[in-house]
Amino acid sequence: MNFQQAKRIPLIDFLSSLGINPTMIKENNAWFLSPFHEEKRPSFKIDLAKNVWYDFSIGKGGGISDFVQIKYKTNKR
């Protein structure tokens, strides 16, 4: 799989494969508890139409590669 193919993977499916499931889906947004730290109220949102995420608690977002870099503490080369 190359980078362009990875970008087309629906983020909601990728998170589901990690056991991370939404607490609520409303219109084109899926809301989750942050996968980066413990919290009681969902602050992590995926825009299902654009296939991008944003975590309001850490002020960061992006695509699947950005998620992997933050979650698994990898760096861009």
Sequence and secondary structure as in RCSB ss.txt:
>XXXX:A:sequence
MNFQQAKRIPLIDFLSSLGINPTMIKENNAWFLSPFHEEKRPSFKIDLAKNVWYDFSIGKGGGISDFVQIKYKTN
KR
>XXXX:A:secstr
  HHHHHTS HHHHHHHTT   SEEETTEEEE  TTS  SS  EEEETTTTEEEETTTTEEESHHHHHHHHTT  
  
